[in-house]
Amino acid sequence: MAPTKFGVGQSVMRKEDDPLIRGKGRYTDDYAPQSAAHALVLRSPHAHATFTLDATAARSLRGVLAILTADDVGDLGGLPCLFNLPDNPFKGPDYAILASGEVRHVGDAVAFVVADTVANARDALEAIEAQWTPLPAAVGAANAIKPGAPQVWPDHAGNLLFDTAIGDKAATEAAFAKAHAVAEIAIVNPRIVTNYMETRAAVCEYDARRDHFTLTIGSQGSHRLRDILCQNVLKIPVDKMRVICPDVGGGFGTKLFPYREYALLAVAAKRLGKTIRWAADRSDHFVGDSQGRDNITTARMALSEDGRFLGMDVDLIGDLGAYLSTFGPYIPYGGAGMLPGLYDIKAFHCRIRTVFTHTVPVDAYRGAGRPEAAYVIERLVDACARKLGMSPDAIRRKNFITPRAMPYKTATGKVYDSGDFTAHLKRAMEIGDWKDFSKRAKAAKKLGLVRGIGLASYVEVCGTMGEETAKVVLDPDGDITVLIGTQSSGQGHQTAYAQIVAEQFGVPQERVRVVQGDTDRIATGLGTGGSASIPSGGVSVQRATHQLGEQLRELAADALETSAADLEISDGVVRIAGTDRSISFADLAKRPGVDASKLNASATFSSADGTFPNGTHVVEVEIDPATGKIRIVNYVIVDDFGVTLNPLLLAGQVHGGTVQGIGQALMERAVYDPHDGQLVTGTFMDYAMPRAEDASPIVFETHNVPCTTNPMGVKGAGEAGAIGSCPAVVNAIIDALWREYKIDHIDMPATPERVWMAIREHHRQHSL
């Protein structure tokens, strides 16, 4: 048995942190070959325009090595969309590597400049003569589907990509026909700029002798990126490119996708025979990287007299932006499958429309459709409670799926394997001292403040990326190397995988090396997304480690002249149980004539059914009605993640996701000018990000029910904080506004201005 201080379930400190804290992290932009040239992208200043370019003067400037326009990359394939409807496939527009003749969003790429220095590249960028003819722009999904709206693509009338539905419309209509009451909400889930600490960057090297590229890049997955670039865009064999991912400073989904710059770097590197570097500045990021969320939803619930949910009907419109990003159309479609939430809703129907607009493309962002779904259902459940005069916890308890109903198949076909939803709701309310809230509200009112308390109980599906393979190797020095195709962008994979190895071998984490992000060293990989790394990759590591252990016992049995059944592994040695006769891993690896094939093992696991983490957030807020300012005064989370691998890593993931959700609930919103499509919030001067002072200390517990479909019992955790937080925060704000003013609606972000205006409007109406 491994020493517990190293193994699964222990709060082992992150082994990644020491070099990062000391400034010894190695990010893409730290890789700086002296001979490298530098690249910049010329982007459209207009949301919709026709254009011509003349780069003659720019090409003659000092230090300019190349300027690529659409004519230079016409033989490349476009960026692909990897999703289509299962029953009614659509044909999306081409996502060309450089726009030709017409641009469709501010930031659309039209030219790629390479020079010997960044300064010279910028001079050339500014010297390109562009003639723009602005055209009307469709901004906002609701505007884009109006009759007569400007068209983004001529082949998609009404700016619709698809108009489809899931669920049973007839059964849902029947449920509403017999309803005692109907609750309805109309809400906006605003667009988010998916900011991370490290902007995207890449370095491309070309070996003419081998006709081979090496792309060093900050990404969430090297293999998928390589395969798309080679097969779909560059149209070369995948063995012609090596992709290396060093340290990655945040991803949140947005760094999972291929982008135009990566293909352009390859084309320019081959043409010039030079290494080329590119790094986005923050302005590039705001208009060049996929954005998130952006749904408009109307949802209704049919209610019985005693508060049971009889049926749910939803109309969802998802804004895709101007092009189809890698998984863009899937986000609203896949997210709709989670709209029933934790509730026993037998009749369900959802109409889903996806719409083109003259804005930056939208794709997966932490949670990828599931936060949007949780926001809808949890806002709707609170509306149901107000409709019937019930408390928000009582109506949830009445409609939760019970543990004895597991496995439970929802009306959208999801199969929840496990969970005790009432238990984590109850515990979160206990910690949040829900029963004595009225005392605190009265005390706040004496100070001229308005208090509210709200909750949200969520469920999500995750870990469905596909097969992940891990290879575990015994090194000559007796240490262990894990090679796996996931990619850490801050989650702590080095530590987590080391704990899984330690659980079986008893070696400290310092003796376990984890290799990720190198397509030459690792055969396959899905990258990291959808909270899949531990549910899939962790199982693969566990199984490969177990298999290696069996093989090491066989080798040690020969060395110690005993039976493998008599051997045990601990502290990095193989020992005859109950004796002092043993052989170390290092001696075993170096033993003359050892069968090298037995010094490594591989295993593959696919969590095809997914895992379903769930939990409850309870939030208490205080509002100053004179200014509209909101202060979070208490935040409680009780989650079910099945099994906890490392409580410290888990808490970090939950805290980070929760603060991202708080940011969306209170301040984050990508604002486009409705007339010309300019991104008004195009810098941090205008786009607000959450800071420590915008949150309160978070009390976090788990109430775990092991997952029955995962061999380790784990349920993904990386996105959960971002899923439960938005509805909990907004429900708390509405609770305050409802108690004091009978205001029952506010959209995210609930900025001080919006809150103040809602209160002023209430006063105006009641003074008439």
Helices and strands as residue ranges (DSSP letters): H 17-21, G 28-30, E 37-43, E 49-54, H 56-59, E 64-68, G 70-73, E 102-103, E 109-115, H 118-127, E 129-134, H 141-144, G 157-159, E 160-167, H 169-177, E 181-192, E 201-207, E 212-217, H 222-227, I 228-234, G 238-240, E 241-244, G 254-256, H 260-272, E 276-279, H 282-288, E 292-303, E 309-321, H 330-336, E 347-356, H 370-388, H 392-399, G 403-405, E 408-409, E 415-416, H 421-431, G 434-436, H 437-446, E 450-459, E 467-474, E 480-484, H 493-505, G 509-511, E 512-515, I 533-538, H 539-560, G 564-566, E 567-570, E 573-576, E 582-584, H 585-590, G 596-599, E 600-606, E 614-624, E 629-640, H 647-666, G 692-694, E 698-702, H 720-741, H 752-767
